[in-house]
Amino acid sequence: MKKFVNNPKQFVPEMLKGIELANPGKVKYVPDYNLIMRADAPNDNKVSIIQGSGSGHEPAHVMIVGQGMLDGACPGDVFSAPPIDYVVESSKQLNSAKGVLHIVNNYTGDRAAFRDAAEELEDEGITVKTIFVDDDVAVKDSLYTVGRRGVAGNFFVIKAVGAAAEKGASLDELVALGDRVNDVIRSMGMALTGCTPPAKGEPIFTLAEDEVEMGVGIHGEPGRAREKLTSANEIVDRMLEAILTDAKPISETETAAPIFNNGDEVALMINGLGGTPISELYLLYGYAHEQLEAKGIKVWRSYVGEYCTSLEMAGMSITLCKVDDELKDLLLAPAEIPIRVF
């Protein structure tokens, strides 16, 4: 294993300390709970927004704490859900008169930690509600979750509710908004290589030089299939087909309807998983953009770079977010965070 590591057990705390020192007066690090929080939080004029999840996905989520985004993030160890007490104590530190909003990617460990924490907080009289993000179309169930996984599309939920919170939206309004955004985002990822958590010391999985994992999860979970490497355009075609043909049931009696249709406007994200050169991400973006336009789907805005990674995994994910005028305004609203990805 070749990594910049001292004691693997201190990898996350040392990273979090670096974030605080690199952003003086902007964020604060609370070591007892792996908490990175806004230096000016809590603010009783706005709902406090907290994200958890495991570490190893940076810049998600500890590097997107700031004005217009998260008020705090309390990660667990690499690829591990935060302990319940981290969520409870972080929520207490950030408790606002307008309440606390948890945004949770749909993984079994994360759901359990935030569910149990919310029950404990409510017993103590703290108002807390939760949005679950499940944008991954690759698989319905996986090693880590029941239902779809939450991946890079969570950035659109965070950005939208973060902007609305700055405008004074209520907790109920933010939950309704976040659920609405989650309904119009779809993602799929693929891997060229595995990745190595510092404490493990060896790759989670390996691929032959001519193999890829289509539909991989952000913790290295298996996807739809292990296949032979093909051209970049063919890979994008496969992934866009999976996203664009994904359908949402209208009701128990009506046929499911596609999310994305001719005439829609979308934000298009090409997200690197940690080890993919930016040049390759733009190559992928260019073709994806052209293919969407050819299908009558207008690309309103581009997002190209690393948003939700898997340590040093080489690979990428594609996310589409269908936008309307309200969502455009929220996505364009000012934000100030350590890693300025929006």
N, C-alpha and C positions, 0 to 999 in steps of 0.2 A: 504494500500500500504506500503510494507516494502522495502525501497530503501535508499541508501546513498544520500540524497538530502537536500539542504538548501532551497533556493527559487527556485521552479521549473522553473521560467523564466530565472534563471541564470545557469541552469544545463549545457547547451552547452558552454557558455563562461568560466565557471569554469573548465570544462573538457579540453578545448583548452589551457587555461593558464597552466594547469598541464602538457600537452604535451610539451609545450615550456620549462618549468622549468626542465623537466626530460631529455631534449635533448639539453643542452646548446651548442651553437655554431653550431648546426646542423639545427635546424628549428627556425623560427621566427613566433610569433603570432601577427596579426594585428587585434585588437579587433573590430574596426569599421566595418569590413566586414567578421567577423568569419573566417579570412584567416589564414591558416597554410601554410607557404612557406619555401622553402629551404633558409638557411641563405646565401648561395652563389649565389642565383638567383636574377635577370635574368642573363643569360650568352648569349652574342650575337653570340656565336659559336654554339648554339643549339636552337632548337625550345623549347619553354616553354609549358609544358603539364599541364592542369588544369582539375580537376574533381569537380563536385558539389554534387548534391543530398541532401537529408535530413540527419540529424544526426540520431543516433540510430542503425547504421549498422556497427559500429566499429569492427575491425580495418579499414574497408572501411569508408571514404577515407582519413581522416586526419592523420591516423597513417601509411600511406604508401607514405608519402612525403619524398623524398630523392634521392640520386644518383641512377640512373637506373630505377626510377619509376616516380612518379609525382613531378612536380616542385611546385605545390600548390593545395590546396583543400579549397573550400569556402562553407561549408554546411549551410543549413537552420536550423530551429528548428527540433526537433525530428519528423521524417517522413514528413517533409515539404520541398518543393523545396526552394533553396536559392532565396532571392529577386534579382530582375534584377540588382540593383545597386551593390550588392555584387559581382556578376559575372563581371560587367563592371569594377569596381574599382580593383578587384583582377587581372583581365587581364591587366589593365594598370600597376599595380605594377610589373607584371611579363613579360611585353612586351619585346620581343627580336627582334633583327634585322632579325632573321630567321622566325619570326611569332609566333603565339599562337595557340595551338591545344586544343580544348575542347573535352573531352570524356564524353558522356551523356548517362545514363541509360534511356531506353525508357519508361518514364512516362510523362503523359500530362503536369504536372507542371514543371518538369525539362526541357522538350523540349521547353515549352513556355518561361521560364526564359532565357535559353541559346540562343534561336532564337532571342528574342528581344534584348538581350545584344549584340549578334554578329552584328545585324543591327546597333546598336548605335556605336559600336567600329569601324565598317567599315566606318561609316560616319565621324569618327574622324581620319581616315587614318591608323588604326591599322589592320594588316593582320591577320585574324582569320579563322580557318576552324574547322569542327565538325565531330566527329565519333559518331554514335548512336549504342548502344549495346542492342540487343534483343534476348538473348540466351534461354529464358524460353519457354519450349515446352508445359507447362501445359495448358495454355489457350491462345486463339488468342487475345481476348479483355478482359479487366478487369475494375474494378471500377476506376482505376487510369490511364488507357492508352488505346489508339487505337493501335492495333497490340500487338505483344509479349512484355513481360516485360524484362527488363535488370536486371540480378541477379548476382550470384557469378562468372559467366563466364567472367565478366568484368575484373577480375584480369589478365587473360591471354592476353587480349587486352592491358591493362596498362603495363604489364611487357614487352611485345614484342615491343610496340612503345617507351617505356621508354629506352630500351636497344638500339634501333635503333637511337633514338635521341642523345644518348651519343656518337654514332659513327658519328654524323654529318648529318644524313638523313634530307632531305628537308621536308617542310610541306606537299607538295603533296605526297611525298614518304611515309610519316607516315600515311596519310589518306588512301592511297591504301593498306598499310600493315594492318592497323587496321580493315578496311572493310574485308580484306581477312581472318584475324583471326576470326572476328565475324561470318563469314560464316561457320567456322568449329568448333564452340563451341555450345553445347546444354546442358541445365540444367533442373532439376525439383526438387522441394522441397516438404516437408511434415512437418506437425506440430503435436506435442503431446499435446502442451498447447498454450494458447494465451500469450500476453505480455502486459505490462502496461506502456505507456508513462508517464513520470513524471508529465506533466501538466494536463493529463487526470485523473490520480488517480484511474483508474479502468481498467480492461483488455479490450482490443479491442474486443476480442471474447472469449468465453469459450467453452471447450470441456468436455464431460462426461469422467469419468475415463476409459471407454472402447472405446472412440472415437478418431479418428485422422482426420486431414484435408489433403487430398491428393492433391498436386499441389498448396499449399498455396503460397501467395506472401509474399515478405519480409516486407510488411507493414501490414500483417495480412489479405490481401485480400482473398476472397474465392477462392478455387482451383477447381478441377474437381468434387470432391465429398467428403462428410463427411461420413466416413466409420467406421466399427468396427476395433479395434486394433487387429492385427494379428502378426505373428512372424516377426523378423527382416529380415530373408531371403525372406519371401514372399513380404515384403515391397520393398526390393531392386529389386526383380524380376519385380514387377509392374513398378517401376520407370525406370529401365533399358529398359524394353520393350517400354515404351513411348519415351525414348530418341533414342533408336536404330531404331525404326520404323518411326521416323520423317524423312520426305523427303523434298528435296529442288527442286522446279521446275527448269528444265533445260532451257525451253523456253515456250512460249505460246502454242506451238504446240506439244511439246515432253512431255512424261510422267515424273513425278517427280522421282528423284533418291535418294536412301538413302545416308545419310552423311557418315555413318560408315559401313565398309564392311570387310569381311574376308581378312586378310593380312595387315590391317591398323595398325598403331601405334598411341597410344593415351596417353595423360596425364589424369590421373584419380583424380578428386578432390572429397573428402567427406568433406563438409563444415558444421560445426555446426552453429545453428541459435542463440546461445547465452547461452542456458541452458542445453546442452547435454554433459555429461561427455566424456572426450577424449577416455576413454576405450570403450565406446559404438561406437564412431566414427571409431575406429580401427576394432572393430568387424564387422561393416558394410563394411568397406573398404576390409577386407579380403575376404568376400563373393563376393563382386562386382568384385574384381580383378579376382577371380577364374572363375566367370561366363563369363567375357569378354574373358579370355584366352581360355575357352572352345568353344567360338564362333569364334575363330581364330583372335581375336583382341588383339594385344600385348600391354600390359601396359608398356609404356616407363618410366614414372616417376609418383610418388605418391605425392599428396597434401592432407594432413589430418590435420584438425584443424579449427579454426574460421577465416574466410576470409571476409564474408559479412553476418552480423548477423541481428537479429530483437530483439534488447534489450536482455531480458532474456528468450525468447521463447525457449522451448524445441522442438527440431526437427532437421532436416538436409536437405541438398540438395546434389544432385549428379551432377557433371559436367564432361563431356568428351570434350577434345580438341584434334582434329586430328593433328598430328605433322608431319613435314618433316624436312630435315636437317637444313634449314634456321631457322625454328621456334625453333628447339631444341637449336641451338646456342644462340638465343635471350633469351629463357627462362632460360638458364644456365649462362647468362652474369651476372657479379657482380652487386649487388644492396645493398644499405645501407639505412635502414629506421628505424623509432622508433620501430615498431613491425616487427621483421624479419621473415616474413611468407614465403619468397621465398629464 
